[in-house]
């Protein structure tokens, strides 16, 4: 992080000091499917778009009341109903729940684990020598 200079406007200095994230966020929209991972929780399926994404976290808005801080989730993204589409499944944890002025909830989740990593193992062995 660079030090503020005397030419920086006061607002940018305050923003720099308040930013505590380890990685930057990108604001883009990607559809995802979210479900609770705990079988004892009330089941739901939520199809939502991301608001912002970082390497380790996602923030989105929802009307679903079932989210709680500490709750573990299964997340599929990017989500598509096309069976040929490439998507990945993750285990995530809710780390933030905000009440928004539009009546929705803002949910921040931390990605913990990719459930089905795509490995590129090669089991092609050289032909035996004669």
C-alpha positions in Angstrom: 0.0 0.0 0.0 1.4 3.4 -0.9 1.5 6.3 1.5 -0.9 9.2 0.8 0.7 12.3 -0.6 -0.2 15.9 0.1 -1.8 16.0 -3.4 -4.3 13.2 -2.6 -7.8 14.3 -1.9 -8.9 13.7 1.7 -11.5 11.1 0.7 -9.0 8.8 -0.9 -6.9 8.8 2.2 -9.9 7.7 4.4 -10.7 5.0 1.9 -7.2 3.7 1.9 -7.1 3.4 5.7 -10.4 1.7 6.0 -9.7 -1.0 3.4 -8.7 -4.2 5.3 -9.3 -6.9 2.6 -6.3 -9.0 1.7 -7.3 -9.2 -2.0 -9.1 -6.8 -4.2 -12.7 -7.3 -5.3 -14.1 -7.3 -8.8 -17.6 -6.1 -9.5 -19.1 -8.5 -12.0 -22.3 -10.6 -12.3 -22.2 -14.4 -12.5 -25.1 -16.7 -11.8 -24.6 -19.2 -8.9 -26.7 -21.9 -7.2 -26.5 -21.9 -3.4 -27.7 -24.6 -1.0 -27.1 -25.3 2.7 -24.6 -28.1 3.3 -26.0 -29.1 6.7 -28.8 -31.7 6.3 -30.3 -30.6 9.6 -30.9 -27.0 8.4 -34.1 -26.1 6.6 -33.3 -26.9 2.9 -33.5 -24.2 0.2 -32.1 -23.5 -3.2 -31.1 -19.9 -4.1 -30.2 -18.8 -7.6 -28.4 -15.5 -7.3 -25.9 -13.3 -9.2 -22.7 -12.1 -7.6 -22.3 -8.4 -6.8 -18.6 -8.6 -6.1 -16.0 -11.4 -6.2 -12.4 -11.8 -4.8 -10.1 -14.7 -4.8 -11.5 -16.1 -1.6 -15.0 -14.5 -1.2 -18.2 -13.6 -2.9 -20.9 -10.9 -2.0 -24.4 -11.1 -3.2 -28.0 -9.9 -2.5 -30.9 -12.2 -1.6 -34.4 -12.3 -0.3 -33.9 -15.8 1.2 -34.2 -15.6 5.0 -32.4 -18.9 5.8 -28.8 -17.5 5.7 -26.9 -17.3 9.1 -23.3 -16.2 9.8 -21.2 -19.4 10.2 -23.5 -21.5 8.0 -21.8 -23.8 5.5 -23.1 -23.8 1.9 -22.7 -25.7 -1.4 -22.1 -23.2 -4.2 -22.2 -24.1 -7.9 -20.8 -21.4 -10.2 -21.1 -20.4 -12.9 -24.5 -22.0 -12.8 -26.3 -23.1 -15.9 -29.1 -25.6 -16.7 -27.1 -26.7 -19.8 -25.5 -30.1 -18.8 -22.6 -29.4 -21.1 -21.7 -26.2 -19.3 -18.5 -26.1 -17.3 -19.2 -25.3 -13.6 -17.5 -25.9 -10.3 -18.8 -26.8 -6.9 -17.5 -25.2 -3.7 -17.9 -25.4 0.0 -18.4 -21.9 1.4 -19.1 -20.3 4.8 -21.3 -17.2 5.4 -19.1 -14.6 7.1 -21.4 -11.5 6.8 -25.1 -10.7 6.7 -26.2 -7.2 6.0 -29.7 -5.7 6.0 -30.0 -3.5 2.9 -32.2 -0.5 2.3 -34.0 -2.2 -0.6 -35.3 -4.9 1.9 -32.9 -7.6 0.7 -30.0 -9.1 2.6 -26.4 -8.7 1.6 -24.5 -12.0 2.1 -20.7 -12.3 2.2 -19.3 -15.8 2.0 -15.8 -17.2 2.1 -14.9 -19.9 -0.3 -13.4 -22.8 1.7 -12.8 -25.7 -0.7 -13.4 -26.7 -4.3 -15.4 -29.9 -4.2 -14.6 -31.3 -7.6 -11.2 -30.0 -8.8 -10.3 -30.7 -12.4 -7.0 -32.6 -12.3 -4.9 -33.0 -15.3 -3.2 -36.2 -14.5 -1.7 -38.2 -17.4 -1.4 -41.9 -17.1 0.2 -42.4 -20.4 3.2 -44.6 -19.8 5.9 -45.0 -22.4 5.8 -48.2 -24.4 8.2 -50.8 -23.0 11.5 -51.2 -24.8 12.1 -54.2 -26.9 
